[in-house]
Amino acid sequence: MIDKKKHIYPIRSGLRTYLIKYGREVDIPVHYKELLRFMSSISLYDSRGNDTLWETVFYNEQDRADIYYNLRKIYAILKAEGDMSVMQHLYVDRVDLCTYGNTKPFRIRIVNRINDNFDYFYVKTADASRVYGLELEHLLSPNRISYLVYQDTLIEEHIAGIPGEQFMRTQIKDPLLNPIRISKEFVKFNERCFVRLLGDMHSSNFVVDVTPDFEEIHYRIRAIDFDQQSYEGRKTVYLPQYYKQNNTLIQLGIKHITPESMAQYQREERALIAFRLKTSTIEIEDILYSMERDIIAPIENVESLKEDLSKHYKTSAFLDCKNMGEILRHSLRQVLHK
């Protein structure tokens, strides 16, 4: 589906102004480049002995004490508005580096020394596409997102859930699985991604949040990778239904959901997006204003996508768009018009 590595786009003045206005730009004590000063690394394996493709990194003694203390401060800023008094019992257990990721993120494991409970957060190179994706997820999806930006560093909270590929491999044949509910959620997730133009949602880039209800089990599919926000030039990239990695969920939906039910779920999700647009009018207008004056995709991708969406919606409104921000604005208008 995606044959070229995406470029990293810097955060320009318009997006920086938005981040400052809404409290996302926060001075932090350690930056991404400082975490690159590690001395050595080893491969990280899971409990079954499989290579996770992450590497645990090690710092010299002097750097480690300083970096670990500042990482705890970042976690306090992210989770407790900087109140270190509630973080005294937490410590940094491990710093991992993902060498295959587009932005080579660091994953920080924070442990509670009282009960051994743990949490993660991520330190990444700030990419404008990803920041737009995080903010649009926060505004237009059912999920709230905690993230911070400072200069060229992005801090993200961990999004909990069962990785999509693992869910399809281990949970799909569970006798307690409700195939209609998970299929419904995939339809709604597919619609959310398409409307707000979030691409590359194959099974490695989303998780399934499973919540037992008093009678049944509730499923929520959550995106965890936002690099491909409004970047690619093909309509199909923004539709998870076209990724072969998602075939297990797709076939489940074909088996258990009728076309009439699918259309109903699509209308329901579009109605919810329309409601969020109306309740976050100022924030949406500000983020679109920034996107329309920013460069987050090659011009050939813009030209290709507006042609695809013009044919899909049977309207010429997209053909006058000059950038991805304008295309997204028209995509959201389709929801409001209907």
C-alpha positions as CSV (number, residue, x, y, z in Angstrom):
1,M,0.0,0.0,0.0
2,I,2.8,2.4,0.9
3,D,6.0,2.0,-1.2
4,K,8.1,5.1,-0.1
5,K,9.3,6.2,3.2
6,K,7.6,9.3,4.5
7,H,9.5,12.5,5.0
8,I,9.6,14.1,8.4
9,Y,8.1,17.6,8.3
10,P,9.3,20.2,10.8
11,I,6.8,22.0,13.0
12,R,6.4,25.5,11.5
13,S,5.2,28.7,13.1
14,G,1.4,28.1,12.5
15,L,1.3,24.7,14.2
16,R,3.7,26.0,17.0
17,T,1.2,28.8,17.7
18,Y,-1.6,26.3,17.9
19,L,0.3,24.1,20.3
20,I,1.2,27.0,22.6
21,K,-2.5,28.3,22.6
22,Y,-3.8,24.9,23.7
23,G,-1.1,24.0,26.2
24,R,0.6,21.3,24.2
25,E,4.0,23.2,24.0
26,V,5.7,22.7,27.3
27,D,9.3,23.2,28.3
28,I,10.8,19.7,29.1
29,P,14.1,18.9,30.9
30,V,15.5,16.4,28.4
31,H,15.2,16.3,24.6
32,Y,15.3,13.5,22.0
33,K,18.8,14.2,20.9
34,E,20.1,13.8,24.4
35,L,18.7,10.3,24.6
36,L,20.9,9.4,21.6
37,R,24.0,9.6,23.9
38,F,23.8,6.0,24.9
39,M,27.0,3.9,25.1
40,S,25.6,0.5,24.1
41,S,22.5,-1.5,23.5
42,I,21.1,-5.1,23.5
43,S,18.2,-6.7,21.7
44,L,15.0,-6.8,23.7
45,Y,13.1,-10.2,23.7
46,D,9.6,-10.8,24.9
47,S,8.6,-13.4,27.5
48,R,8.5,-16.1,24.8
49,G,12.0,-15.4,23.5
50,N,10.9,-13.6,20.4
51,D,12.9,-10.6,19.2
52,T,10.7,-7.4,19.7
53,L,12.9,-5.4,17.3
54,W,13.4,-2.9,20.1
55,E,16.8,-2.4,21.7
56,T,17.4,-1.6,25.4
57,V,20.0,1.2,25.6
58,F,22.6,1.9,28.3
59,Y,24.2,5.2,29.3
60,N,27.3,5.9,31.3
61,E,26.8,6.3,35.0
62,Q,26.9,10.1,35.1
63,D,24.6,10.6,32.1
64,R,22.2,7.8,33.4
65,A,21.4,9.5,36.7
66,D,20.7,12.9,35.1
67,I,18.7,11.5,32.1
68,Y,16.6,9.1,34.3
69,Y,15.8,11.9,36.8
70,N,14.7,14.2,33.9
71,L,12.6,11.4,32.4
72,R,10.8,11.1,35.7
73,K,10.1,14.8,35.6
74,I,8.7,14.5,32.0
75,Y,6.4,11.7,33.2
76,A,5.2,14.0,36.1
77,I,4.5,16.8,33.6
78,L,2.6,14.4,31.3
79,K,0.6,12.7,34.1
80,A,0.4,15.1,37.1
81,E,1.0,18.6,35.7
82,G,4.6,18.5,36.9
83,D,3.9,17.6,40.6
84,M,6.9,15.6,41.5
85,S,5.7,14.9,45.0
86,V,3.4,12.2,43.7
87,M,6.2,10.7,41.6
88,Q,8.8,10.0,44.3
89,H,8.0,6.3,44.4
90,L,8.4,5.9,40.6
91,Y,11.7,5.0,38.9
92,V,12.9,4.5,35.3
93,D,13.3,0.8,34.8
94,R,14.4,0.7,31.1
95,V,14.9,2.9,28.0
96,D,14.2,1.1,24.7
97,L,14.9,2.3,21.1
98,C,12.9,1.3,18.1
99,T,15.4,1.1,15.3
100,Y,12.9,0.3,12.5
101,G,10.4,3.1,13.2
102,N,10.1,6.1,10.9
103,T,11.2,8.5,13.7
104,K,13.2,6.0,15.8
105,P,11.3,6.5,19.0
106,F,12.5,5.9,22.5
107,R,10.1,4.0,24.9
108,I,10.5,4.7,28.6
109,R,9.3,2.2,31.2
110,I,8.3,3.7,34.5
111,V,7.8,1.4,37.5
112,N,6.0,2.0,40.8
113,R,8.5,0.6,43.5
114,I,5.6,0.1,45.9
115,N,3.6,-2.4,43.9
116,D,5.7,-3.0,40.7
117,N,3.0,-1.6,38.5
118,F,4.4,0.0,35.4
119,D,3.6,2.4,32.6
120,Y,5.3,3.6,29.4
121,F,5.7,6.9,27.5
122,Y,7.6,7.7,24.3
123,V,10.1,10.3,23.3
124,K,10.3,11.0,19.5
125,T,11.5,13.4,16.9
126,A,8.6,15.9,16.4
127,D,7.0,15.4,13.0
128,A,4.3,17.9,11.9
129,S,2.3,15.1,10.3
130,R,2.2,13.1,13.5
131,V,1.3,16.1,15.7
132,Y,-1.6,16.9,13.4
133,G,-2.7,13.3,13.6
134,L,-2.5,13.2,17.4
135,E,-4.5,16.4,17.7
136,L,-7.2,15.3,15.2
137,E,-7.4,12.0,17.0
138,H,-8.0,13.9,20.3
139,L,-10.7,16.1,18.7
140,L,-12.5,13.8,16.3
141,S,-12.3,10.3,17.8
142,P,-13.9,8.9,21.0
143,N,-10.4,8.8,22.5
144,R,-8.5,11.5,24.4
145,I,-4.7,11.8,23.7
146,S,-2.0,13.2,26.0
147,Y,1.1,14.5,24.3
148,L,3.6,17.3,24.7
149,V,5.9,19.1,22.2
150,Y,9.0,21.2,22.9
151,Q,11.1,22.4,20.0
152,D,12.0,19.3,18.0
153,T,10.9,16.7,20.7
154,L,7.5,15.0,21.0
155,I,6.4,13.2,24.1
156,E,3.5,10.7,23.8
157,E,1.6,8.7,26.4
158,H,1.3,4.9,25.9
159,I,-2.0,3.8,24.3
160,A,-2.9,0.5,26.0
161,G,-4.5,-2.4,24.2
162,I,-3.9,-5.7,22.4
163,P,-1.8,-5.1,19.3
164,G,-4.0,-5.7,16.2
165,E,-2.0,-8.5,14.8
166,Q,-1.8,-10.3,18.2
167,F,-5.6,-9.9,18.7
168,M,-6.3,-11.5,15.3
169,R,-3.8,-14.3,16.0
170,T,-4.8,-15.2,19.6
171,Q,-8.3,-13.8,20.3
172,I,-10.3,-14.2,17.2
173,K,-11.2,-17.9,18.0
174,D,-12.0,-17.2,21.6
175,P,-15.5,-18.6,22.4
176,L,-16.2,-15.4,24.4
177,L,-15.5,-13.2,21.4
178,N,-18.5,-11.3,20.1
179,P,-17.9,-11.3,16.3
180,I,-20.7,-8.8,15.6
181,R,-19.4,-6.2,18.1
182,I,-15.8,-6.4,16.9
183,S,-16.9,-6.3,13.3
184,K,-19.1,-3.2,14.1
185,E,-16.1,-1.5,15.7
186,F,-13.9,-2.2,12.7
187,V,-16.5,-0.6,10.4
188,K,-16.6,2.5,12.6
189,F,-12.8,2.6,12.9
190,N,-12.6,2.3,9.1
191,E,-15.0,5.3,8.7
192,R,-13.1,7.4,11.3
193,C,-9.8,6.9,9.5
194,F,-11.3,7.8,6.1
195,V,-13.1,10.9,7.2
196,R,-10.2,12.5,9.0
197,L,-7.6,11.1,6.4
198,L,-5.5,8.9,8.8
199,G,-3.5,6.5,6.6
200,D,-1.5,3.2,7.1
201,M,-3.9,1.6,9.6
202,H,-2.8,-2.0,9.1
203,S,-2.8,-4.4,12.1
204,S,0.6,-3.2,13.5
205,N,-0.6,0.4,13.8
206,F,-3.7,-0.1,15.9
207,V,-4.6,-1.8,19.2
208,V,-7.8,-3.4,20.4
209,D,-9.0,-2.2,23.8
210,V,-11.2,-4.9,25.3
211,T,-13.6,-3.9,28.2
212,P,-15.9,-6.4,29.9
213,D,-19.4,-5.0,30.2
214,F,-22.1,-6.3,32.6
215,E,-23.5,-8.5,29.9
216,E,-21.1,-8.5,27.0
217,I,-17.6,-7.4,26.0
218,H,-17.0,-4.0,24.5
219,Y,-14.3,-3.4,21.9
220,R,-12.6,-0.2,20.9
221,I,-10.0,-0.1,18.1
222,R,-7.5,2.7,18.6
223,A,-4.8,4.0,16.3
224,I,-1.3,4.2,17.7
225,D,0.7,5.5,14.7
226,F,-0.1,8.9,13.3
227,D,2.8,9.5,10.9
228,Q,0.5,9.1,7.8
229,Q,-1.9,11.8,8.7
230,S,-3.0,13.5,5.4
231,Y,0.1,12.4,3.5
232,E,-0.5,9.7,0.9
233,G,-2.1,10.4,-2.4
234,R,-4.3,7.4,-2.8
235,K,-7.8,7.1,-1.2
236,T,-7.3,3.4,-0.4
237,V,-4.4,4.2,2.0
238,Y,-7.0,5.9,4.3
239,L,-9.3,2.8,4.4
240,P,-8.2,0.0,6.7
241,Q,-10.5,-2.4,4.9
242,Y,-8.0,-2.5,2.0
243,Y,-5.0,-3.8,4.0
244,K,-4.3,-7.5,3.7
245,Q,-2.9,-7.5,7.3
246,N,-6.5,-6.8,8.4
247,N,-8.1,-9.6,6.4
248,T,-9.1,-11.6,9.5
249,L,-11.3,-8.8,10.8
250,I,-12.5,-8.0,7.3
251,Q,-13.7,-11.6,6.7
252,L,-15.3,-11.7,10.1
253,G,-17.3,-8.6,9.1
254,I,-18.3,-10.1,5.8
255,K,-19.6,-13.2,7.6
256,H,-21.5,-11.5,10.4
257,I,-22.6,-8.1,9.2
258,T,-25.2,-7.4,6.4
259,P,-24.7,-4.4,4.0
260,E,-27.6,-2.7,5.6
261,S,-26.1,-3.0,9.1
262,M,-22.7,-1.8,7.8
263,A,-24.3,1.3,6.2
264,Q,-26.1,2.0,9.6
265,Y,-22.8,1.8,11.5
266,Q,-21.1,4.1,9.0
267,R,-23.9,6.7,9.4
268,E,-23.7,6.4,13.2
269,E,-19.9,7.1,13.2
270,R,-20.3,10.0,10.8
271,A,-23.0,11.4,13.1
272,L,-20.7,11.2,16.0
273,I,-17.9,12.9,14.1
274,A,-20.3,15.7,13.1
275,F,-21.2,16.1,16.8
276,R,-17.6,16.5,17.8
277,L,-17.0,19.0,15.0
278,K,-19.9,21.1,16.3
279,T,-18.7,20.9,19.9
280,S,-15.0,21.7,19.1
281,T,-15.6,24.3,16.5
282,I,-12.8,26.7,17.6
283,E,-10.1,24.0,18.0
284,I,-11.0,22.4,14.6
285,E,-11.0,25.8,12.8
286,D,-7.6,26.6,14.4
287,I,-6.0,23.3,13.4
288,L,-7.4,23.4,9.9
289,Y,-6.2,27.0,9.6
290,S,-2.7,25.8,10.4
291,M,-2.8,22.8,8.1
292,E,-4.0,24.9,5.2
293,R,-0.8,27.1,5.5
294,D,1.5,24.2,6.1
295,I,3.4,21.7,3.9
296,I,2.9,18.1,5.1
297,A,2.8,16.2,1.8
298,P,4.3,16.4,-1.7
299,I,2.2,18.3,-4.2
300,E,1.7,15.1,-6.4
301,N,0.1,13.4,-3.4
302,V,-2.3,16.4,-3.0
303,E,-3.2,16.3,-6.7
304,S,-3.8,12.5,-6.6
305,L,-5.9,12.5,-3.4
306,K,-8.2,15.3,-4.4
307,E,-8.9,13.5,-7.7
308,D,-9.7,10.3,-5.8
309,L,-12.0,12.0,-3.3
310,S,-13.7,14.0,-6.0
311,K,-14.7,10.8,-7.7
312,H,-15.6,9.1,-4.4
313,Y,-18.0,11.9,-3.2
314,K,-19.1,12.8,-6.7
315,T,-18.3,16.5,-6.2
316,S,-15.9,18.9,-7.8
317,A,-15.3,20.7,-4.5
318,F,-12.1,18.9,-3.9
319,L,-10.6,19.8,-7.3
320,D,-9.9,23.4,-6.1
321,C,-7.9,22.3,-3.1
322,K,-4.2,23.4,-3.0
323,N,-3.0,21.4,0.0
324,M,-3.9,18.6,2.4
325,G,-5.4,21.0,4.9
326,E,-8.0,22.2,2.4
327,I,-8.7,18.5,1.4
328,L,-9.3,17.6,5.0
329,R,-11.6,20.6,5.4
330,H,-13.8,19.4,2.5
331,S,-13.7,15.8,3.8
332,L,-15.1,17.0,7.1
333,R,-17.7,19.1,5.3
334,Q,-19.1,15.9,3.7
335,V,-19.9,14.7,7.2
336,L,-21.7,17.9,8.2
337,H,-23.6,18.2,4.9
338,K,-25.1,14.7,5.4
